[in-house]
Amino acid sequence: MVLKGINLSARQGQVIAIMGSSGCGKTTLLKLISGALKPTQGVLRVAGEDLVGLDQAGVYRLRRRLGMLFQFGALFTDMTVFDNVAFPLREHTDLPPDMVRDMVLLKLEAVGLRGAAELYPSELSGGMARRVALARSVALDPGLILYDEPFAGLDPIALGVIGDLIRRLTDTLGLTSLVVTHDVQESLKIVDYVYFISEGVIVAEGRPDELRASEIPYVHQFVHGEAEGPVSYHYPAPSYQADLGMGHV
């Protein structure tokens, strides 16, 4: 998906949601912010640095200041919970083992899973795995965290827990959180601002209460989960009668 004329900003301490239907450009936007893709034009500043002008070493340096919560967590299956959270600390710092241990336990305590430190991902529920992934994403104390569909596949209880954690960690640590999500109702409970993307452009933006009351047809349909609207239920096709060989009725 080609993004066109995107003008988006996020300040420290904010939880920002990026919403839109599948294929609208949300994941492309995350790839641009993380440096996996480079824009062909325009300005892209992350943590005060112009990503367009950075070489590969600069991109890697910047990524150490970012956290990423992948869809479904993406934990290392052959590592314990403790080692999953310790991984970025061991890779990107020279901290002694006892300090790594203290920091890992601190992050696990923040997500309520210090007691699960020696478990493996296969022993965790979906919600627990997502919380471990969240602890790993804040291990290096980043200033910005990118969330790719953090609520996907979770039951209502786990969904509420993850939403509360995103909000609480953002406030407590003074982070900036950028959340790509389809989950309208849970997201609007925790975010400060929302950007709606459709076909590569921002079609609406505003605070949660403004989006709930929006009269823009696409936004109204998306927020209220309506079948009829600009996003059609039926994929374009010839008339049903013609396909059945019935001719005109």
Backbone as numpy.savetxt, mean C-alpha at the origin, in Angstrom:
# Nx Ny Nz CAx CAy CAz Cx Cy Cz
0.13 0.49 -17.48 -0.71 1.69 -17.48 0.16 2.94 -17.48
-0.13 3.89 -18.39 0.61 5.14 -18.46 -0.07 6.17 -17.56
0.71 6.74 -16.66 0.20 7.79 -15.78 0.40 9.14 -16.45
-0.62 9.99 -16.36 -0.59 11.27 -17.08 -0.97 12.40 -16.13
-0.07 13.36 -15.98 -0.40 14.55 -15.22 -0.69 14.30 -13.75
-0.05 13.29 -13.16 -0.27 13.00 -11.75 0.39 14.08 -10.90
-0.37 14.68 -10.00 0.14 15.68 -9.07 -0.28 15.25 -7.67
0.64 14.63 -6.95 0.31 14.01 -5.67 1.38 14.38 -4.65
0.95 14.73 -3.46 1.92 15.03 -2.39 1.45 14.39 -1.09
2.41 14.05 -0.24 2.10 13.43 1.06 3.05 14.02 2.09
2.51 14.45 3.20 3.31 15.08 4.25 3.53 14.12 5.41
4.52 14.45 6.22 4.85 13.64 7.39 3.64 13.54 8.32
3.40 12.34 8.82 2.31 12.12 9.75 0.98 11.82 9.10
0.94 11.78 7.77 -0.31 11.52 7.06 -0.40 10.07 6.59
-1.64 9.57 6.57 -1.95 8.33 5.88 -2.73 8.71 4.62
-2.15 8.42 3.47 -2.73 8.79 2.19 -3.18 7.52 1.48
-4.42 7.49 1.00 -4.91 6.35 0.24 -4.91 6.66 -1.25
-4.52 5.67 -2.04 -4.62 5.74 -3.49 -5.59 4.66 -3.92
-6.71 5.06 -4.48 -7.78 4.12 -4.83 -8.09 4.18 -6.31
-8.74 3.13 -6.77 -9.15 3.05 -8.17 -9.31 1.60 -8.56
-9.99 1.36 -9.65 -10.24 0.00 -10.09 -8.96 -0.66 -10.60
-8.99 -1.97 -10.77 -7.82 -2.72 -11.22 -7.32 -2.19 -12.57
-6.01 -2.05 -12.70 -5.43 -1.60 -13.95 -5.42 -0.11 -14.16
-5.76 0.67 -13.12 -5.86 2.12 -13.30 -4.51 2.82 -13.17
-3.48 2.12 -12.64 -2.17 2.75 -12.51 -1.65 2.85 -11.10
-2.34 2.26 -10.12 -1.92 2.39 -8.72 -0.57 1.72 -8.47
-0.42 0.50 -8.95 0.84 -0.22 -8.72 1.98 0.44 -9.47
1.71 0.97 -10.65 2.74 1.70 -11.40 3.23 2.89 -10.59
2.31 3.55 -9.91 2.68 4.70 -9.09 3.60 4.27 -7.95
3.31 3.14 -7.30 4.19 2.64 -6.24 5.58 2.31 -6.79
5.63 1.74 -7.99 6.92 1.41 -8.60 7.73 2.67 -8.89
7.06 3.73 -9.28 7.75 5.00 -9.51 8.31 5.56 -8.21
7.53 5.54 -7.17 7.95 6.10 -5.89 9.11 5.30 -5.29
9.09 3.99 -5.49 10.16 3.14 -4.95 11.40 3.12 -5.82
11.34 3.73 -7.00 12.49 3.77 -7.88 12.61 2.58 -8.81
11.62 1.68 -8.79 11.65 0.53 -9.70 11.41 0.97 -11.15
10.69 2.07 -11.32 10.49 2.68 -12.64 10.89 4.15 -12.56
11.24 4.72 -13.70 11.54 6.15 -13.76 10.55 6.83 -14.68
10.04 8.00 -14.28 9.10 8.72 -15.15 9.80 9.26 -16.39
9.06 9.32 -17.48 9.64 9.85 -18.72 9.65 11.38 -18.73
8.83 11.98 -17.87 8.85 13.43 -17.74 8.26 13.81 -16.38
8.47 15.07 -16.01 7.93 15.54 -14.74 8.95 15.45 -13.62
8.51 15.75 -12.42 9.35 15.76 -11.23 8.83 14.73 -10.25
9.73 13.93 -9.69 9.35 12.95 -8.70 10.29 13.08 -7.51
9.80 13.69 -6.43 10.62 13.88 -5.24 10.14 12.96 -4.13
11.06 12.21 -3.58 10.77 11.33 -2.46 11.79 11.63 -1.36
11.28 11.95 -0.17 12.15 12.30 0.96 13.12 13.42 0.58
12.64 14.37 -0.22 13.45 15.53 -0.59 14.41 15.31 -1.74
14.47 14.08 -2.29 15.41 13.79 -3.38 14.66 13.60 -4.69
15.27 14.11 -5.76 14.69 13.95 -7.10 15.09 12.59 -7.65
14.13 11.67 -7.69 14.42 10.31 -8.13 14.89 10.25 -9.58
14.41 11.16 -10.39 14.76 11.14 -11.81 16.27 11.29 -12.00
16.89 12.09 -11.16 18.31 12.37 -11.31 19.24 11.42 -10.57
18.69 10.45 -9.85 19.52 9.55 -9.06 20.07 8.40 -9.90
21.32 8.04 -9.66 21.86 6.84 -10.28 21.43 5.62 -9.45
21.85 4.43 -9.87 21.38 3.22 -9.20 21.80 3.19 -7.73
23.02 3.64 -7.44 23.48 3.67 -6.05 22.63 4.62 -5.22
22.24 5.74 -5.84 21.39 6.70 -5.14 20.00 6.15 -4.86
19.47 5.39 -5.83 18.16 4.77 -5.64 18.21 3.77 -4.49
19.27 2.95 -4.43 19.41 1.98 -3.34 19.54 2.69 -2.00
20.26 3.79 -1.98 20.42 4.56 -0.74 19.07 5.11 -0.28
18.28 5.60 -1.23 16.97 6.14 -0.89 16.04 5.04 -0.39
16.12 3.87 -1.01 15.23 2.78 -0.61 15.42 2.36 0.84
16.62 2.58 1.36 16.85 2.25 2.77 16.06 3.17 3.70
15.55 4.26 3.14 14.73 5.19 3.93 13.24 4.93 3.73
12.93 3.93 2.91 11.54 3.58 2.64 11.22 2.22 3.24
9.94 2.03 3.60 9.46 0.72 3.99 8.42 0.28 2.98
8.28 -1.03 2.80 7.32 -1.55 1.83 6.59 -2.74 2.43
5.27 -2.66 2.46 4.46 -3.80 2.86 3.83 -4.38 1.61
4.37 -5.53 1.17 3.89 -6.15 -0.05 2.53 -6.82 0.18
1.79 -6.97 -0.91 0.52 -7.67 -0.83 0.76 -9.09 -0.32
-0.01 -9.50 0.68 0.09 -10.82 1.33 1.40 -10.99 2.12
2.15 -9.92 2.34 3.27 -9.95 3.27 4.62 -10.29 2.66
4.69 -11.30 1.80 5.94 -11.71 1.15 7.04 -12.02 2.17
6.70 -12.78 3.20 7.70 -13.19 4.18 8.58 -14.30 3.61
9.80 -14.41 4.13 10.69 -15.51 3.77 10.21 -16.76 4.50
9.77 -17.76 3.75 9.11 -18.90 4.38 10.04 -19.78 5.19
11.34 -19.75 4.88 12.28 -20.61 5.60 12.97 -19.88 6.75
12.49 -18.69 7.08 13.02 -17.93 8.21 11.95 -17.80 9.29
12.38 -17.73 10.53 11.45 -17.48 11.62 10.94 -16.04 11.55
9.92 -15.78 12.33 9.41 -14.41 12.45 10.53 -13.47 12.85
11.31 -13.86 13.84 12.42 -13.02 14.31 13.38 -12.70 13.17
13.79 -13.73 12.43 14.77 -13.53 11.36 14.20 -12.72 10.19
12.90 -12.84 9.94 12.27 -12.01 8.91 12.39 -10.54 9.25
12.10 -10.20 10.50 12.15 -8.80 10.91 13.60 -8.32 11.02
14.50 -9.23 11.39 15.91 -8.86 11.53 16.60 -8.69 10.18
16.03 -9.27 9.12 16.71 -9.30 7.82 17.17 -7.92 7.35
16.30 -6.89 7.29 16.79 -5.59 6.80 17.84 -4.97 7.72
17.77 -5.24 9.01 18.77 -4.70 9.94 20.14 -5.35 9.68
20.12 -6.64 9.43 21.38 -7.34 9.16 21.96 -6.97 7.80
21.09 -6.69 6.83 21.55 -6.38 5.48 22.08 -4.96 5.36
21.47 -4.03 6.08 21.75 -2.61 5.82 22.42 -1.87 6.98
22.71 -2.57 8.07 23.39 -1.91 9.19 24.53 -2.80 9.69
25.36 -2.23 10.53 26.44 -2.97 11.19 26.18 -3.09 12.68
24.92 -3.10 13.05 24.58 -3.17 14.46 25.00 -4.51 15.06
25.45 -4.52 16.31 25.82 -5.78 16.96 24.58 -6.64 17.20
24.75 -7.96 17.30 23.61 -8.88 17.44 22.68 -8.55 18.59
23.23 -8.11 19.74 22.34 -7.83 20.87 21.45 -6.62 20.59
21.95 -5.64 19.84 21.12 -4.48 19.49 20.07 -4.86 18.44
20.47 -5.71 17.48 19.50 -6.20 16.50 18.37 -6.93 17.22
18.74 -7.76 18.19 17.73 -8.50 18.95 16.76 -7.55 19.65
17.29 -6.53 20.30 16.43 -5.58 21.02 15.50 -4.86 20.06
16.01 -4.46 18.88 15.19 -3.73 17.93 14.10 -4.62 17.33
14.44 -5.88 17.04 13.45 -6.80 16.50 12.33 -7.03 17.51
12.68 -7.27 18.76 11.66 -7.49 19.79 10.80 -6.25 19.99
11.42 -5.08 19.85 10.66 -3.82 19.96 9.62 -3.72 18.85
10.02 -4.04 17.62 9.10 -3.96 16.49 7.99 -5.01 16.61
8.36 -6.21 17.05 7.34 -7.26 17.22 6.38 -6.91 18.35
6.88 -6.28 19.40 6.00 -5.84 20.48 5.00 -4.82 19.97
5.46 -3.95 19.07 4.57 -2.91 18.54 3.41 -3.48 17.75
3.60 -4.67 17.14 2.51 -5.28 16.38 1.88 -6.45 17.13
2.25 -6.59 18.43 1.61 -7.59 19.28 2.07 -9.01 19.05
3.27 -9.23 18.49 3.69 -10.59 18.14 5.07 -10.95 18.70
5.47 -10.32 19.79 6.77 -10.66 20.37 6.80 -12.14 20.77
5.66 -12.67 21.20 5.60 -14.06 21.62 5.68 -15.05 20.46
5.57 -14.55 19.23 5.61 -15.43 18.05 6.96 -15.39 17.36
7.97 -14.86 18.02 9.27 -14.61 17.38 9.90 -15.87 16.78
9.70 -17.03 17.40 10.35 -18.25 16.92 9.46 -19.08 16.00
8.28 -18.59 15.67 7.42 -19.31 14.73 7.87 -19.06 13.30
7.41 -19.94 12.40 7.65 -19.78 10.97 6.38 -19.26 10.30
6.51 -18.62 9.14 5.31 -18.08 8.45 4.20 -19.10 8.26
4.54 -20.37 8.03 3.52 -21.39 7.83 2.68 -21.63 9.08
3.17 -21.18 10.23 2.45 -21.36 11.49 1.60 -20.15 11.86
1.58 -19.16 10.98 0.85 -17.92 11.26 -0.45 -17.85 10.48
-1.42 -17.15 11.05 -2.63 -16.83 10.29 -2.31 -15.72 9.30
-3.23 -15.46 8.37 -3.00 -14.40 7.40 -2.80 -13.04 8.04
-3.59 -12.75 9.06 -3.47 -11.47 9.75 -2.16 -11.35 10.51
-1.74 -12.45 11.14 -0.47 -12.43 11.87 0.71 -12.23 10.90
0.66 -12.92 9.75 1.73 -12.77 8.76 1.82 -11.32 8.28
0.68 -10.69 8.09 0.68 -9.29 7.64 1.28 -8.39 8.73
1.02 -8.70 9.99 1.59 -7.90 11.08 3.11 -8.08 11.17
3.59 -9.31 10.94 5.04 -9.53 10.91 5.66 -8.72 9.76
5.01 -8.75 8.60 5.51 -7.99 7.45 5.54 -6.50 7.77
4.56 -6.03 8.54 4.53 -4.62 8.93 5.68 -4.31 9.88
5.96 -5.22 10.80 7.10 -5.03 11.71 8.40 -4.97 10.92
8.52 -5.84 9.90 9.73 -5.82 9.06 9.85 -4.51 8.29
8.72 -3.99 7.82 8.76 -2.77 7.00 9.18 -1.54 7.81
9.02 -1.58 9.15 9.44 -0.44 9.98 10.74 -0.71 10.72
11.40 -1.83 10.40 12.61 -2.23 11.12 13.71 -1.16 11.05
13.84 -0.50 9.90 14.89 0.50 9.71 14.41 1.92 10.01
13.24 2.01 10.66 12.67 3.33 11.00 12.58 4.24 9.79
11.88 3.82 8.74 11.78 4.63 7.52 10.90 5.86 7.74
11.05 6.83 6.86 10.20 8.00 6.92 8.93 7.83 6.11
8.96 6.89 5.15 7.83 6.66 4.26 7.60 5.16 4.14
6.36 4.73 4.28 6.02 3.33 4.06 4.98 3.24 2.94
5.23 2.33 2.01 4.32 2.06 0.90 3.58 0.76 1.19
2.27 0.80 1.10 1.45 -0.38 1.37 0.73 -0.80 0.09
0.98 -2.02 -0.34 0.33 -2.55 -1.55 -0.79 -3.49 -1.12
-2.03 -3.01 -1.17 -3.21 -3.79 -0.79 -3.03 -4.47 0.57
-2.85 -3.71 1.63 -2.59 -4.32 2.95 -3.77 -5.08 3.53
-4.99 -4.84 3.02 -6.17 -5.49 3.59 -6.63 -6.71 2.80
-5.95 -7.02 1.70 -6.40 -8.11 0.83 -6.37 -9.45 1.54
-7.48 -10.19 1.45 -7.55 -11.54 1.97 -7.68 -11.68 3.46
-7.93 -10.59 4.18 -8.02 -10.65 5.63 -9.48 -10.76 6.09
-9.68 -11.46 7.21 -11.02 -11.50 7.81 -11.29 -10.15 8.49
-12.54 -9.87 8.85 -12.88 -8.55 9.40 -12.08 -8.15 10.63
-11.77 -9.12 11.50 -11.01 -8.79 12.71 -9.58 -8.40 12.34
-8.92 -9.24 11.54 -7.54 -8.95 11.14 -7.47 -7.66 10.34
-8.48 -7.41 9.51 -8.52 -6.20 8.71 -8.54 -4.97 9.60
-9.38 -5.02 10.64 -9.45 -3.90 11.57 -8.16 -3.70 12.33
-7.50 -4.81 12.70 -6.23 -4.73 13.42 -5.16 -4.08 12.55
-5.06 -4.50 11.29 -4.05 -3.92 10.39 -4.32 -2.44 10.15
-5.57 -2.09 9.95 -5.92 -0.69 9.76 -5.52 0.16 10.95
-5.82 -0.35 12.15 -5.45 0.37 13.38 -3.94 0.49 13.51
-3.20 -0.56 13.14 -1.74 -0.52 13.23 -1.15 0.51 12.28
-1.68 0.57 11.07 -1.17 1.55 10.10 -1.35 2.96 10.64
-2.52 3.23 11.19 -2.79 4.55 11.74 -1.93 4.85 12.96
-1.82 3.87 13.86 -1.08 4.07 15.11 0.42 4.22 14.87
0.98 3.38 13.99 2.41 3.49 13.71 2.74 4.80 13.00
1.85 5.23 12.12 2.05 6.52 11.44 2.10 7.66 12.45
1.17 7.65 13.39 1.11 8.72 14.39 2.26 8.64 15.38
2.56 7.43 15.85 3.58 7.26 16.88 4.98 7.53 16.36
5.28 7.05 15.15 6.62 7.17 14.60 6.79 8.40 13.70
5.70 9.13 13.47 5.79 10.30 12.60 6.08 9.96 11.16
5.50 8.84 10.69 5.74 8.37 9.33 4.86 9.09 8.32
5.13 8.83 7.07 4.19 9.10 5.99 3.80 7.75 5.42
2.51 7.46 5.36 2.04 6.16 4.88 1.22 6.34 3.62
1.61 5.62 2.58 0.92 5.67 1.29 0.29 4.30 1.03
-1.03 4.25 1.01 -1.76 2.98 0.98 -2.51 2.82 -0.34
-2.10 1.83 -1.12 -2.85 1.45 -2.32 -3.85 0.39 -1.91
-5.12 0.62 -2.15 -6.13 -0.30 -1.64 -7.42 -0.24 -2.43
-8.15 -1.39 -2.40 -9.51 -1.43 -2.93 -10.53 -1.34 -1.80
-10.07 -1.50 -0.56 -10.99 -1.57 0.57 -11.40 -0.17 1.00
-12.52 0.27 0.47 -12.96 1.65 0.67 -13.32 1.92 2.12
-14.18 1.09 2.68 -14.74 1.40 3.99 -13.67 1.40 5.08
-12.80 0.39 5.08 -11.76 0.34 6.11 -10.76 1.48 5.93
-10.43 1.79 4.69 -9.45 2.84 4.42 -9.96 4.21 4.85
-11.21 4.49 4.56 -11.74 5.81 4.89 -11.82 6.05 6.40
-11.72 4.99 7.19 -11.70 5.14 8.65 -10.36 5.67 9.16
-9.28 5.40 8.43 -7.94 5.67 8.97 -7.15 6.71 8.20
-7.56 7.05 6.98 -6.72 7.92 6.16 -7.03 9.40 6.38
-6.06 10.23 6.03 -6.25 11.68 6.10 -6.71 12.26 4.76
-6.28 11.59 3.67 -6.56 12.15 2.34 -6.60 11.00 1.34
-7.37 11.18 0.27 -7.56 10.13 -0.72 -7.35 10.69 -2.12
-6.65 9.91 -2.95 -6.55 10.20 -4.38 -7.22 9.06 -5.13
-8.14 9.40 -6.03 -8.79 8.41 -6.89 -8.16 8.48 -8.28
-7.69 7.33 -8.76 -7.08 7.26 -10.09 -7.97 6.44 -11.02
-8.14 6.92 -12.23 -8.87 6.19 -13.27 -8.17 6.41 -14.59
-7.82 5.31 -15.26 -7.15 5.36 -16.56 -5.92 6.27 -16.55
-5.16 6.17 -15.47 -3.88 6.86 -15.41 -3.91 8.31 -14.98
-5.07 8.84 -14.62 -5.16 10.23 -14.17 -5.91 10.30 -12.85
-5.63 11.33 -12.07 -6.37 11.56 -10.83 -7.71 12.20 -11.18
-8.79 11.50 -10.88 -10.12 12.01 -11.21 -10.78 12.70 -10.01
-10.27 12.45 -8.81 -10.83 13.09 -7.62 -9.84 12.97 -6.49
-9.91 13.88 -5.56 -9.09 13.83 -4.35 -9.80 14.60 -3.25
-9.47 14.27 -2.00 -10.07 14.98 -0.89 -10.03 14.18 0.40
-10.60 14.77 1.44 -10.70 14.09 2.73 -11.77 13.00 2.66
-11.73 12.03 3.56 -12.70 10.93 3.51 -14.16 11.40 3.46
-14.52 12.40 4.25 -15.92 12.86 4.25 -16.30 13.49 2.91
-15.33 14.14 2.26 -15.59 14.74 0.95 -15.80 13.67 -0.10
-15.04 12.57 -0.02 -15.18 11.49 -1.00 -16.47 10.72 -0.80
-16.89 10.56 0.44 -18.16 9.86 0.71 -19.33 10.64 0.11
-19.23 11.97 0.11 -20.32 12.82 -0.38 -20.14 13.21 -1.84
-19.11 12.68 -2.51 -18.80 13.09 -3.88 -19.94 12.75 -4.84
-20.20 13.68 -5.76 -21.20 13.44 -6.80 -20.56 13.08 -8.13
-19.22 12.94 -8.14 -18.55 12.47 -9.35 -18.98 11.02 -9.58
-19.58 10.69 -10.71 -20.16 9.35 -10.90 -19.21 8.20 -10.60
-17.97 8.26 -11.09 -17.03 7.16 -10.86 -16.73 7.00 -9.38
-16.48 8.12 -8.69 -16.15 8.06 -7.27 -17.35 7.55 -6.48
-18.52 8.06 -6.79 -19.73 7.62 -6.09 -19.95 6.12 -6.25
-19.77 5.62 -7.47 -19.95 4.19 -7.71 -18.93 3.37 -6.94
-17.69 3.81 -6.92 -16.61 3.07 -6.26 -16.80 3.07 -4.75
-17.06 4.23 -4.17 -17.19 4.36 -2.72 -18.38 3.56 -2.19
-19.47 3.56 -2.95 -20.69 2.90 -2.47 -20.87 1.50 -3.05
-19.91 1.03 -3.84 -19.94 -0.34 -4.34 -21.14 -0.65 -5.21
-21.52 0.29 -6.08 -22.71 0.10 -6.91 -22.35 -0.61 -8.22
-23.24 -1.50 -8.66 -22.99 -2.27 -9.89 -23.11 -1.42 -11.14
-24.02 -0.46 -11.12 -24.26 0.37 -12.29 -23.57 1.72 -12.14
-22.91 2.14 -13.23 -22.23 3.42 -13.21 -21.24 3.50 -14.34
-20.27 4.42 -14.26 -19.28 4.55 -15.33 -18.49 3.27 -15.57
-18.23 2.51 -14.51 -17.56 1.22 -14.66 -18.63 0.17 -14.93
-18.68 -0.30 -16.16 -19.78 -1.17 -16.58 -19.59 -2.59 -16.07
-20.69 -3.22 -15.70 -20.69 -4.62 -15.30 -20.41 -5.52 -16.51
-20.98 -5.18 -17.67 -20.83 -5.99 -18.88 -19.64 -5.52 -19.71
-18.79 -6.48 -20.12 -17.72 -6.18 -21.05 -18.35 -5.93 -22.42
-17.85 -4.94 -23.20 -18.46 -4.64 -24.50 -18.59 -5.89 -25.38
-19.76 -6.07 -25.95 -20.04 -7.25 -26.78 -21.17 -6.93 -27.74
-21.28 -7.70 -28.83 -22.43 -7.54 -29.72 -23.73 -7.82 -28.94
-24.85 -7.52 -29.55 -26.12 -7.77 -28.87 -26.26 -9.26 -28.56
-26.88 -9.55 -27.43 -27.06 -10.92 -26.99 -27.87 -11.72 -28.02
-28.90 -11.06 -28.58 -29.74 -11.74 -29.58 -28.93 -12.12 -30.81
-28.02 -11.22 -31.23 -27.21 -11.51 -32.41 -26.28 -12.70 -32.16
-25.70 -12.75 -30.95 -24.82 -13.87 -30.62 -25.57 -15.19 -30.60
-26.86 -15.14 -30.28 -27.67 -16.36 -30.25 -28.25 -16.71 -31.62
-27.96 -15.83 -32.61 -28.48 -16.06 -33.95 -29.97 -15.80 -34.07
-30.50 -14.94 -33.21 -31.94 -14.68 -33.19 -32.31 -13.49 -34.07
-31.30 -12.73 -34.53 -31.60 -11.55 -35.33 -32.26 -10.49 -34.46
-32.99 -9.59 -35.08 -33.66 -8.52 -34.35 -34.97 -9.02 -33.77
-35.20 -8.67 -32.54 -36.46 -9.05 -31.87 -37.30 -7.81 -31.66
